[in-house]
Amino acid sequence: NLKLWVVGHTDSVGKVDDNMRLANARADAVAAELVSAHGIAAARLKGYGVGPLAPIAGNDAEEGRSKNRRVELVRQP
């Protein structure tokens, strides 16, 4: 019964709209890989991109930016 949001993130380099598209594509790619390579039912996954809106580190240096380029699996209620 577990359902997950596959949430794509980016750093803040570039235009917000471009980062949002990249984050969506990143989330969708991970969801597709979970379905094709690991047999998870597609109905259990939904990809969303939040781009640079939820950083976990600063974007002033590459070390922080690399932490912000990520995908998280979030349990749906």
N, C-alpha and C positions, 0 to 999 in steps of 0.2 A: 504493500500500500504506500510505500515511501515515494513521494514525488519531490523533485528538486528543481529549483531555478538554477540555471547555469549562467552566472553573472560575469560578464566580461568587463575588464577595467583597462585603462591606458594611463600613460603619463600625461602631463599637461603641455607637451611640446606640440605646436601646430594649432590648427583651428579646431574649435570645439566640435563643429559639425563633422569634420573629418575623423576626429577621435571617437565620436559616437558611432559612426559607421564602422570603424575599425573594431570597437568594442563589441558591437552586435555580431560582426563577422567572426570574431574570436570566440564568442560564446556559442554561436551556431556550429562552428567547426569542432569545438570540444564536445558538444552534444552529439553531433554526427559520429564522431569517433567512439564515444561511449556506446552508441547504438550499434555501429558496424563492427567494431573490434571486440566489444565486451558483451554484446547481446542484451543490453538494457532496452526495455521497451520504450520506444520514442514517446509514447503518451505519458511517460513518467518524468520527462524532461522538458523544460521550456527555457530557451535562451533569451537573455536580456543583456543589453549593453548599457553601462552607466558611464562609460568613458572616463574622464578625469574627475568625476564628481565625488568620488569617495577614496581619496588617497590614503595609504597607510604610512607613507613616508614623504619627506620633502621632495620637491621636484627641481631643486636648485643644482643638484649634482647627479651624475649618472648612477651612483649607488642607490639613491632614493628613487629615481625614475625607474630603474630596473625592478624595484620592489612593487611599484605601482602598476606595472604591466603584468597582469595576472588574470586568472579565472578562479572564481570561487563557486563552490556548490553550497546552496542555501536550501535548507529544508522548507518546503511549502507547508503552511498550516493546514 
